[in-house]
């Protein structure tokens, strides 16, 4: 299964090209032979250059019919969507079909929360093993760094080899690792207790690239003569917030993958 851009770089989709990107409000199911209206516009990528059959199509602005979800002759699937959140129901339906699952059932996961370097690895292993033996899918919400609010010291997952070993074992048992922030804390709050991507004390977005910097108290929109002036004011802060968020997530991914732990999100 390939989703979005750059699918043509994979051998299974060699020759695939994207004809256009378009926002559509109605699609057609080849299998069900029905039109499907969409409550919100869906950003899709037209597909060409592969052998097989289209699963879903849309009518282009020039009046032609374009496929954007495709099953190849070798049973590989391509989904021409730019965001899985565009229409989550359609995406889930297509993925069920690709994995051979029938509709009607609901798959639930049990999430083991706030796993940090200071967590009890023995209890974690007992919980994960219990779920594994009973064939219950589970998610491991991992925080790579523990931040001590009293002195600002950081404890890294790499400093806890027993915890890393337990996480690897649970990963091999089928546990899905997800990133639950980098420290799950902002400035001097305790890991797992506060927010990392929101300044809860000031009740506003993050205003700096570095959490150690003193935050700026943002002016309110009503303090400006018009929306344009307000947008110009907050733009540099929004850019800093983006850099802050991206840096934290990339650090978390790097820290985990270097330890042989592979986050799914």
C-alpha positions as CSV (number, residue, x, y, z in Angstrom):
1,X,0.0,0.0,0.0
2,X,1.3,3.4,-0.9
3,X,-0.3,6.7,0.0
4,X,0.3,10.2,-1.4
5,X,3.4,11.4,-3.1
6,X,6.5,9.6,-4.4
7,X,4.9,6.2,-4.8
8,X,6.6,5.8,-8.2
9,X,9.9,5.3,-6.4
10,X,8.8,1.9,-5.3
11,X,9.2,-1.1,-7.6
12,X,5.5,-2.1,-7.2
13,X,4.3,1.3,-8.5
14,X,7.0,1.9,-11.2
15,X,5.4,3.9,-13.9
16,X,2.8,5.5,-11.7
17,X,2.4,9.2,-12.2
18,X,0.1,11.8,-10.6
19,X,-1.9,13.8,-13.1
20,X,-3.2,16.6,-10.9
21,X,-4.2,17.6,-7.4
22,X,-7.8,18.6,-7.0
23,X,-10.4,19.3,-4.2
24,X,-13.5,17.2,-4.9
25,X,-16.9,17.0,-3.2
26,X,-18.2,13.8,-4.9
27,X,-16.6,10.6,-5.7
28,X,-17.6,7.3,-7.4
29,X,-17.1,3.8,-6.2
30,X,-16.4,1.4,-9.0
31,X,-17.2,-1.7,-6.9
32,X,-20.4,-0.4,-5.4
33,X,-21.4,1.5,-8.5
34,X,-22.6,4.5,-6.5
35,X,-21.9,8.2,-6.2
36,X,-20.7,9.3,-2.7
37,X,-21.1,12.9,-1.7
38,X,-18.5,14.2,0.8
39,X,-19.4,16.6,3.6
40,X,-16.1,18.4,3.3
41,X,-13.9,18.8,0.2
42,X,-11.3,16.1,-0.2
43,X,-7.9,16.8,-1.7
44,X,-7.0,14.0,-4.1
45,X,-4.3,13.1,-6.6
46,X,-5.2,11.8,-10.0
47,X,-3.4,8.6,-11.0
48,X,-2.1,7.2,-14.3
49,X,0.5,4.9,-15.6
50,X,-0.2,1.7,-13.7
51,X,-2.0,-1.5,-14.7
52,X,-5.0,-2.7,-12.7
53,X,-8.4,-1.2,-11.9
54,X,-9.6,2.0,-10.2
55,X,-11.4,1.7,-6.9
56,X,-12.6,5.3,-6.6
57,X,-12.8,8.0,-9.2
58,X,-13.8,11.7,-9.3
59,X,-14.9,14.0,-12.1
60,X,-12.2,16.5,-13.0
61,X,-12.8,20.2,-13.7
62,X,-12.5,19.5,-17.4
63,X,-15.3,17.0,-17.2
64,X,-13.2,13.9,-17.5
65,X,-13.2,11.0,-15.0
66,X,-10.0,10.4,-13.0
67,X,-9.1,7.6,-10.7
68,X,-7.4,8.4,-7.4
69,X,-7.5,5.0,-5.6
70,X,-6.2,2.1,-7.5
71,X,-5.6,-1.6,-7.2
72,X,-2.8,-2.8,-9.4
73,X,-2.8,-6.1,-11.4
74,X,-0.5,-7.5,-8.6
75,X,-2.9,-6.5,-5.8
76,X,-0.9,-3.5,-4.7
77,X,-2.9,-0.5,-3.6
78,X,-2.3,3.2,-4.2
79,X,-4.3,5.8,-2.4
80,X,-4.1,9.3,-4.0
81,X,-4.9,11.3,-0.9
82,X,-2.8,14.1,0.5
83,X,-4.0,13.7,4.1
84,X,-5.5,10.7,5.9
85,X,-7.7,13.1,7.8
86,X,-9.4,14.4,4.6
87,X,-12.1,11.7,4.9
88,X,-11.1,9.2,7.6
89,X,-14.2,7.0,6.9
90,X,-13.2,6.5,3.2
91,X,-9.6,5.9,4.1
92,X,-10.5,3.4,6.8
93,X,-12.9,1.6,4.4
94,X,-10.2,1.4,1.7
95,X,-7.6,0.1,4.2
96,X,-10.0,-2.6,5.4
97,X,-10.5,-3.8,1.8
98,X,-6.7,-3.8,1.2
99,X,-6.1,-5.9,4.3
100,X,-9.0,-8.3,3.5
101,X,-11.0,-7.3,6.5
102,X,-14.8,-7.3,6.3
103,X,-16.8,-4.3,7.5
104,X,-18.9,-4.6,10.6
105,X,-16.4,-5.2,13.3
106,X,-14.5,-2.5,15.4
107,X,-10.9,-3.1,16.4
108,X,-10.0,-1.6,19.7
109,X,-6.5,-1.1,21.2
110,X,-5.6,-0.8,24.8
111,X,-3.1,2.0,25.3
112,X,-0.3,1.8,28.0
113,X,0.1,5.5,28.8
114,X,3.0,7.8,29.8
115,X,5.9,5.3,29.5
116,X,9.0,7.3,30.4
117,X,12.6,6.4,31.5
118,X,11.3,6.6,35.1
119,X,8.5,4.1,34.6
120,X,8.5,0.7,36.3
121,X,9.8,-1.7,33.6
122,X,8.7,-4.8,35.5
123,X,5.0,-3.6,35.8
124,X,5.1,-2.5,32.1
125,X,6.3,-6.0,31.0
126,X,3.7,-7.7,33.1
127,X,0.9,-5.5,31.6
128,X,2.2,-6.0,28.0
129,X,2.6,-9.8,28.4
130,X,-0.9,-10.1,29.9
131,X,-2.4,-8.4,26.8
132,X,-0.2,-10.3,24.4
133,X,-1.2,-13.7,25.8
134,X,-4.9,-12.8,25.4
135,X,-4.4,-11.5,21.9
136,X,-5.4,-7.9,22.8
137,X,-3.8,-5.3,20.6
138,X,-1.9,-2.7,22.6
139,X,-0.2,0.6,22.1
140,X,2.9,1.8,24.0
141,X,2.8,5.6,24.4
142,X,6.5,6.4,25.0
143,X,8.1,9.6,26.3
144,X,11.9,9.4,25.5
145,X,13.0,11.9,28.1
146,X,11.9,12.4,31.7
147,X,12.2,16.0,32.9
148,X,12.7,16.5,36.7
149,X,10.7,19.7,37.6
150,X,12.7,20.3,40.7
151,X,16.1,20.7,39.2
152,X,15.5,20.7,35.4
153,X,17.6,17.5,35.0
154,X,16.8,15.2,32.1
155,X,16.8,11.4,32.2
156,X,17.1,9.8,28.8
157,X,15.7,6.4,27.7
158,X,19.2,5.4,26.6
159,X,20.2,5.7,30.3
160,X,17.7,2.9,31.2
161,X,18.8,-0.2,29.3
162,X,16.3,-2.4,31.2
163,X,13.4,-0.3,30.1
164,X,14.8,-0.3,26.5
165,X,15.0,-4.1,26.6
166,X,11.4,-4.4,27.9
167,X,10.1,-2.1,25.2
168,X,11.9,-4.1,22.5
169,X,10.4,-7.3,23.8
170,X,6.9,-5.8,23.8
171,X,7.5,-4.4,20.3
172,X,8.3,-7.9,19.1
173,X,5.1,-9.1,20.7
174,X,3.2,-6.7,18.5
175,X,3.0,-3.7,20.7
176,X,2.7,-0.5,18.6
177,X,5.0,2.3,19.8
178,X,3.8,5.8,19.4
179,X,5.5,9.1,20.4
180,X,3.8,10.7,23.4
181,X,5.9,13.9,23.1
182,X,9.6,14.3,23.7
183,X,9.4,15.2,27.4
184,X,5.6,15.6,27.8
185,X,6.4,18.8,29.7
186,X,6.8,22.5,28.9
187,X,9.5,24.4,30.7
188,X,9.5,23.2,34.3
189,X,6.4,21.0,34.6
190,X,6.8,17.3,35.4
191,X,6.9,14.8,32.6
192,X,3.4,13.2,32.0
193,X,1.6,15.8,34.1
194,X,1.6,18.9,31.9
195,X,1.4,19.9,28.3
196,X,4.4,20.0,25.9
197,X,2.9,21.8,22.9
198,X,0.8,24.4,24.8
199,X,1.7,27.0,27.4
200,X,-0.9,26.1,30.0
201,X,0.2,28.8,32.5
202,X,-0.4,31.6,29.9
203,X,-3.1,29.6,28.1
204,X,-1.6,30.3,24.7
205,X,0.5,28.6,22.0
206,X,4.2,28.2,22.4
207,X,6.0,31.4,21.5
208,X,9.7,30.4,21.3
209,X,11.8,27.8,19.5
210,X,13.5,26.8,22.8
211,X,11.4,25.8,25.9
212,X,14.1,27.4,28.2
213,X,13.4,30.8,26.7
214,X,11.1,33.1,28.7
215,X,7.7,33.0,26.9
216,X,6.2,36.1,25.4
217,X,2.7,37.0,26.6
218,X,0.7,37.3,23.3
219,X,-1.7,40.2,22.7
220,X,-5.3,39.4,22.1
221,X,-6.9,39.7,18.6
222,X,-9.3,42.3,19.9
223,X,-6.4,44.6,20.7
224,X,-5.7,45.1,17.0
225,X,-7.6,47.3,14.5
226,X,-8.3,44.4,12.1
227,X,-7.6,40.7,11.4
228,X,-4.8,41.5,9.0
229,X,-2.9,43.4,11.6
230,X,-3.3,40.6,14.1
231,X,-2.2,37.9,11.6
232,X,0.9,39.9,10.9
233,X,1.6,40.2,14.6
234,X,1.3,36.4,15.4
235,X,3.0,35.2,12.2
236,X,6.6,35.1,13.6
237,X,5.3,33.4,16.8
238,X,3.5,30.8,14.7
239,X,6.8,30.1,12.8
240,X,8.6,29.6,16.1
241,X,5.9,27.3,17.4
242,X,6.3,25.2,14.2
243,X,10.1,24.9,14.6
244,X,9.6,24.1,18.3
245,X,7.1,21.3,17.6
246,X,9.0,19.8,14.6
247,X,12.3,19.8,16.6
248,X,10.7,18.0,19.5
249,X,9.1,15.3,17.4
250,X,12.2,14.8,15.3
251,X,14.3,14.4,18.5
252,X,11.9,11.9,19.8
253,X,12.0,9.9,16.6
254,X,15.8,10.0,16.5
255,X,16.1,8.9,20.1
256,X,13.8,5.9,19.7
257,X,15.1,4.6,16.4
258,X,18.7,4.8,17.6
259,X,17.6,2.4,20.4
260,X,15.8,0.0,17.9
261,X,12.3,1.2,18.8
262,X,10.2,2.3,15.8
263,X,7.3,4.6,16.4
264,X,4.3,4.4,14.2
265,X,3.2,8.0,14.9
